[in-house]
Amino acid sequence: MYQIALCDDEPSDLEKMKRILETYQELHSDCNLSIRCFTSAEELLRPIRGNEYLPDLIFMDIYMPEKPGIDAAKELRDMGADCRIIFSTTSKEHALDAFRIDAAQYLVKPVAEQMVIPVLDKLLVEMKEDRLKYLLLRIEGRICRIALHDIVYCEAQRKCQCLFFADGTQALLRMTMTEIFTMLSGYREFVKAGISYIINLEHIESLNARELKMDTGAMIYLPRGSYQTIKEQYFQYYCGT
């Protein structure tokens, strides 16, 4: 499912864009969109600031009272939000500002279905590819988007599992090891080491029969009998055999 936010202070424009997206979804059975409408930038930003909502794609008007769309987008980028933003407005004069904050597209009103569909086709393909590289995880009550290459390893710690990241930070997850491995098992770089560890092969600096040394300096002591399997998986990953 993709979270789509529509933000426009004009109810007719908001409803029109919602209909275009609903029609698109009807014509694409493999496309699951969750559409939320907002009538001001503050109404949209409030749940994002509170880590209650994380849209994948935002359609946003530029000319809105209180806070213009450009200012709202700048705040999103300052918060670290990398969601795709499509601006829609009656003027072309803000196009340069829009692309300075990495807008995905700039549409001039009135927005027609034939303008939106090719943009959606392109962005949904990109978002699908992105999801192959990220996980959405609840960490300390917040929904966080975690890049796979940032995960060094996961260690079982009693009722919680601990993720160790490339920047030296860590996070506790209230999930089972099985649940975490189910999320990661589709990626060749993640393998199990016994029942206590999930390892990212990309971060192994060296290995021997007793231990793995990760590129962060962490040492992981291998369970008895697991070395041969880990070694084979490691060389298969890097040699493509």
C-alpha positions as CSV (number, residue, x, y, z in Angstrom):
1,M,0.0,0.0,0.0
2,Y,1.2,3.5,-0.8
3,Q,0.2,6.4,1.4
4,I,-0.9,9.4,-0.8
5,A,-1.5,12.8,0.7
6,L,-3.5,15.5,-1.1
7,C,-3.1,19.0,0.3
8,D,-5.1,21.9,-1.3
9,D,-7.2,24.6,0.2
10,E,-9.6,24.5,-2.7
11,P,-12.2,21.7,-2.1
12,S,-13.0,21.3,-5.8
13,D,-9.4,20.8,-6.7
14,L,-9.0,18.4,-3.8
15,E,-12.0,16.4,-4.9
16,K,-10.9,16.4,-8.5
17,M,-7.4,15.0,-7.7
18,K,-8.9,12.4,-5.4
19,R,-11.2,11.2,-8.2
20,I,-8.3,11.0,-10.6
21,L,-6.3,8.8,-8.2
22,E,-9.4,6.6,-7.4
23,T,-9.9,6.1,-11.2
24,Y,-6.2,5.2,-11.6
25,Q,-6.5,2.7,-8.8
26,E,-9.6,1.1,-10.4
27,L,-7.6,0.7,-13.7
28,H,-4.6,-0.8,-12.0
29,S,-5.5,-3.8,-9.9
30,D,-2.0,-4.2,-8.5
31,C,-2.0,-0.6,-7.2
32,N,-3.2,-0.2,-3.6
33,L,-3.4,3.5,-2.7
34,S,-4.5,5.0,0.7
35,I,-5.6,8.5,0.0
36,R,-5.9,11.2,2.7
37,C,-7.0,14.8,2.0
38,F,-5.8,17.9,3.9
39,T,-7.1,21.4,3.4
40,S,-4.0,23.2,4.7
41,A,-0.2,22.7,5.1
42,E,-0.5,22.7,8.9
43,E,-3.2,20.0,8.8
44,L,-0.8,17.8,6.8
45,L,2.4,18.6,8.8
46,R,0.8,18.0,12.2
47,P,0.6,14.2,12.1
48,I,4.0,14.0,10.3
49,R,5.7,16.0,13.0
50,G,4.1,13.7,15.5
51,N,5.4,10.6,13.7
52,E,1.8,9.5,13.2
53,Y,1.8,9.6,9.4
54,L,4.4,9.1,6.8
55,P,3.1,9.6,3.2
56,D,5.0,8.2,0.2
57,L,3.7,10.8,-2.2
58,I,2.2,14.3,-1.6
59,F,0.2,16.3,-4.1
60,M,0.4,19.9,-2.8
61,D,-0.9,23.2,-3.9
62,I,1.6,26.1,-3.6
63,Y,-0.8,28.9,-3.0
64,M,-2.4,28.2,0.4
65,P,-3.1,30.6,3.3
66,E,-1.0,30.5,6.5
67,K,1.8,28.4,5.0
68,P,2.5,28.1,1.3
69,G,3.2,24.7,-0.2
70,I,6.9,25.6,-0.8
71,D,7.4,26.4,2.9
72,A,5.7,23.2,3.9
73,A,7.9,21.2,1.6
74,K,11.0,22.9,3.0
75,E,9.9,21.9,6.5
76,L,9.4,18.3,5.4
77,R,12.9,18.2,4.0
78,D,14.3,19.8,7.1
79,M,12.6,17.0,9.1
80,G,14.4,14.4,6.9
81,A,11.3,13.4,5.0
82,D,12.2,12.0,1.6
83,C,8.7,11.5,0.3
84,R,8.0,12.5,-3.3
85,I,6.2,15.9,-3.7
86,I,4.2,17.0,-6.7
87,F,3.3,20.6,-6.7
88,S,0.2,21.9,-8.4
89,T,-0.5,25.6,-8.9
90,T,-1.9,28.2,-11.2
91,S,1.5,29.8,-12.0
92,K,4.9,28.6,-13.3
93,E,6.8,31.2,-11.4
94,H,7.7,28.8,-8.5
95,A,9.0,26.0,-10.6
96,L,12.7,26.7,-9.8
97,D,11.9,26.9,-6.0
98,A,10.1,23.6,-6.3
99,F,12.9,21.7,-7.9
100,R,15.4,23.2,-5.5
101,I,13.7,21.2,-2.8
102,D,13.7,18.1,-5.0
103,A,10.1,18.1,-6.2
104,A,9.2,15.1,-8.3
105,Q,6.9,17.1,-10.6
106,Y,5.3,20.6,-11.1
107,L,1.8,20.6,-12.6
108,V,0.1,23.8,-13.7
109,K,-3.7,24.0,-12.9
110,P,-6.2,23.0,-14.1
111,V,-4.7,19.6,-13.6
112,A,-6.2,17.0,-16.0
113,E,-6.1,13.2,-15.8
114,Q,-3.8,12.9,-18.8
115,M,-1.2,15.0,-17.0
116,V,-1.3,13.0,-13.8
117,I,-1.3,9.4,-15.1
118,P,2.2,9.3,-16.7
119,V,3.6,11.0,-13.6
120,L,2.0,8.4,-11.4
121,D,3.2,5.5,-13.6
122,K,6.8,6.7,-13.3
123,L,6.7,7.5,-9.6
124,L,4.9,4.3,-8.5
125,V,7.6,2.3,-10.3
126,E,10.3,4.3,-8.5
127,M,8.6,3.8,-5.1
128,K,8.2,0.1,-5.7
129,E,12.0,-0.1,-6.4
130,D,12.7,2.0,-3.3
131,R,10.7,-0.4,-1.1
132,L,13.0,-3.2,-2.1
133,K,15.8,-1.2,-0.3
134,Y,14.0,0.0,2.8
135,L,12.0,-1.4,5.8
136,L,9.3,0.5,7.7
137,L,9.8,-0.4,11.4
138,R,8.2,0.8,14.6
139,I,11.1,2.0,16.9
140,E,10.3,3.6,20.2
141,G,6.8,4.3,19.2
142,R,7.8,5.9,15.9
143,I,7.5,4.6,12.4
144,C,10.9,4.7,10.9
145,R,12.1,4.1,7.3
146,I,15.3,2.1,7.6
147,A,17.7,1.7,4.7
148,L,18.8,-2.0,4.3
149,H,22.4,-1.2,3.8
150,D,22.4,0.6,7.2
151,I,21.6,-2.6,9.0
152,V,24.8,-4.4,10.1
153,Y,23.2,-7.2,12.1
154,C,20.3,-8.1,14.4
155,E,20.9,-9.9,17.8
156,A,18.3,-11.6,19.9
157,Q,18.1,-10.1,23.4
158,R,15.6,-11.9,25.6
159,K,12.1,-10.7,24.5
160,C,13.4,-8.0,22.2
161,Q,15.7,-8.0,19.2
162,C,18.4,-5.4,18.7
163,L,19.3,-3.9,15.4
164,F,22.8,-2.6,15.1
165,F,23.4,0.1,12.5
166,A,26.4,1.2,10.4
167,D,26.6,4.6,12.2
168,G,27.1,2.8,15.6
169,T,23.5,3.3,16.8
170,Q,21.2,0.6,17.8
171,A,17.4,0.1,18.3
172,L,15.3,-2.4,20.2
173,L,12.4,-4.0,18.3
174,R,9.5,-5.7,20.0
175,M,9.3,-8.4,17.4
176,T,10.4,-12.0,17.2
177,M,13.5,-13.0,15.4
178,T,11.3,-15.0,13.0
179,E,9.2,-12.0,12.2
180,I,12.4,-9.9,11.4
181,F,13.9,-12.6,9.3
182,T,10.7,-13.0,7.4
183,M,11.0,-9.3,6.4
184,L,14.7,-9.6,5.5
185,S,14.8,-13.1,3.9
186,G,14.0,-11.8,0.4
187,Y,17.3,-10.0,0.3
188,R,20.4,-12.1,-0.5
189,E,22.6,-10.1,1.8
190,F,20.8,-11.1,5.0
191,V,21.5,-14.6,6.5
192,K,21.0,-16.3,9.8
193,A,23.8,-17.2,12.1
194,G,22.3,-19.7,14.5
195,I,19.1,-18.7,16.3
196,S,20.5,-15.4,17.8
197,Y,21.8,-13.4,14.8
198,I,20.8,-12.1,11.4
199,I,23.9,-10.9,9.6
200,N,24.2,-8.4,6.7
201,L,26.9,-10.0,4.5
202,E,27.8,-6.6,3.0
203,H,29.2,-5.6,6.4
204,I,31.5,-8.6,7.1
205,E,35.1,-7.5,7.1
206,S,36.6,-11.0,7.9
207,L,35.4,-14.4,9.1
208,N,36.9,-17.5,10.5
209,A,35.6,-20.7,12.1
210,R,35.0,-18.9,15.5
211,E,33.9,-15.4,14.7
212,L,32.8,-12.7,12.3
213,K,34.4,-9.2,12.3
214,M,32.0,-6.6,11.0
215,D,33.2,-3.4,9.3
216,T,31.9,-1.4,12.4
217,G,34.4,-3.3,14.6
218,A,31.8,-5.5,16.2
219,M,32.7,-9.1,16.8
220,I,30.1,-11.9,16.5
221,Y,31.0,-15.3,17.8
222,L,29.6,-18.0,15.6
223,P,27.5,-20.8,17.0
224,R,29.0,-24.3,16.7
225,G,28.6,-25.7,13.2
226,S,27.5,-22.5,11.5
227,Y,30.8,-21.4,10.0
228,Q,30.7,-23.5,6.8
229,T,27.2,-22.4,5.9
230,I,28.0,-18.7,6.5
231,K,31.2,-19.0,4.5
232,E,29.4,-20.5,1.6
233,Q,26.6,-17.9,1.7
234,Y,29.3,-15.1,1.9
235,F,31.1,-16.3,-1.2
236,Q,27.9,-17.0,-3.1
237,Y,26.8,-13.4,-2.4
238,Y,30.0,-11.8,-3.6
239,C,30.8,-14.2,-6.4
240,G,27.3,-14.6,-7.7
241,T,27.6,-18.4,-7.8
